[in-house]
């Protein structure tokens, strides 16, 4: 059963991350902390933000999609909003 209360990421392998799995609550303030090079930006910008933008762009017409920036799908087994 999928929960719509969390953003679910399984098997993330973006940049320096190796098989990271996360459940991030929706509707709450979430802070990512860690030492330099620990993958904070890879999680936030390269994964969550890019996948959100990619999914949102799919809702536009083909005419509009052709004019929007292209975002790669994150390197993960599963990303669920």
PEZIVEN-V517822 format. One record per residue. N is the residue number from 0. RES is the residue in one small letter. PSI is psi in degrees with one decimal (NA if undefined). Layout:
# PEZIVEN-V517822
N_RES_PSI, N_RES_PSI
This chain:
# PEZIVEN-V517822
0_x_128.6, 1_x_139.6, 2_x_132.3, 3_x_7.2, 4_x_-5.0, 5_x_152.1, 6_x_122.3, 7_x_125.1, 8_x_128.0, 9_x_133.3, 10_x_38.5, 11_x_129.3, 12_x_41.5, 13_x_130.9, 14_x_-115.6, 15_x_7.0, 16_x_139.6, 17_x_106.0, 18_x_53.1, 19_x_136.1, 20_x_135.5, 21_x_149.0, 22_x_110.5, 23_x_121.3, 24_x_139.1, 25_x_152.2, 26_x_16.0, 27_x_157.3, 28_x_124.6, 29_x_131.8, 30_x_131.4, 31_x_120.4, 32_x_160.2, 33_x_171.7, 34_x_163.4, 35_x_132.8, 36_x_9.9, 37_x_-6.5, 38_x_11.7, 39_x_-50.0, 40_x_-34.5, 41_x_-38.8, 42_x_-50.0, 43_x_-52.9, 44_x_-46.3, 45_x_-18.1, 46_x_-68.4, 47_x_-52.0, 48_x_-42.4, 49_x_-42.9, 50_x_-39.3, 51_x_-45.7, 52_x_-41.1, 53_x_-44.8, 54_x_-37.4, 55_x_-40.1, 56_x_-28.3, 57_x_-17.0, 58_x_-13.1, 59_x_163.9, 60_x_160.9, 61_x_-37.1, 62_x_-47.1, 63_x_-40.9, 64_x_-33.8, 65_x_-17.2, 66_x_-2.7, 67_x_155.1, 68_x_149.0, 69_x_136.5, 70_x_132.2, 71_x_151.5, 72_x_135.7, 73_x_150.3, 74_x_85.7, 75_x_155.4, 76_x_-39.5, 77_x_133.4, 78_x_121.3, 79_x_129.8, 80_x_NA
